[in-house]
Each structure stands twice: as structure tokens, then as C-alpha cells.
Amino acid sequence: MASNTKATSVKRKNKQEKAGRDRKNALARKSTASSIELFAALGEPGKPAPKTK
């Protein structure tokens, strides 16, 4: 039977790896702006672009 220390250290390692993977997955879900967000500053299609200050 494994020692309590070994079991705890393995659980900690797995938990840290999972946290890193969850963080990366969360970033990947919103890594690319949508086309609406990309072209929002250009205004509506067929109309002139809004004036900038």
C-alpha cells in the first residue's frame, strides 16, 4: 500500500496539472475575436465609417 505522503503528493500534482489545463482551456475558448467584434469599429455595411476624434 502506498504511503499517505506519496498519495498526497500525487493528488497535488494531478490537481495542479488539471488547474493549468482548465486555465488554458478557458483562454482558448476566447482566444479569437468574433467577426462582429473585429469589424464593430468600421460601422454598418454600406454606410460610411464613423468619424474618429
C-alpha positions in Angstrom: 0.0 0.0 0.0 1.3 3.5 -0.9 2.2 5.9 1.9 -0.1 8.8 2.7 2.7 11.2 1.7 3.1 9.7 -1.8 -0.7 9.6 -2.3 -1.0 13.3 -1.2 1.9 14.4 -3.5 0.4 12.6 -6.5 -3.0 14.2 -5.8 -1.4 17.6 -5.5 0.5 17.1 -8.8 -2.7 16.0 -10.6 -4.7 18.9 -9.2 -2.1 21.4 -10.3 -1.9 19.9 -13.8 -5.7 20.0 -14.1 -5.8 23.6 -12.9 -3.3 24.5 -15.6 -5.2 22.6 -18.3 -8.5 24.3 -17.2 -6.9 27.7 -17.3 -5.5 27.1 -20.8 -8.9 25.7 -22.0 -10.6 28.8 -20.7 -8.2 31.1 -22.5 -8.6 29.0 -25.7 -12.4 29.4 -25.6 -12.0 33.2 -26.1 -8.7 33.5 -27.9 -10.1 34.8 -31.2 -12.4 37.8 -31.5 -15.6 37.2 -33.4 -16.2 38.9 -36.8 -18.7 41.2 -35.1 -16.1 42.3 -32.6 -13.4 42.6 -35.3 -15.4 44.9 -37.5 -17.5 46.8 -35.0 -15.4 49.9 -35.3 -16.0 50.0 -39.1 -19.7 50.7 -38.7 -22.6 49.1 -40.6 -22.1 47.7 -44.1 -22.9 50.1 -46.9 -22.6 53.2 -44.6 -19.6 55.4 -44.1 -17.2 54.6 -41.3 -17.8 56.6 -38.1 -15.6 59.6 -37.6 -12.7 59.3 -35.1 -11.6 62.1 -32.9 
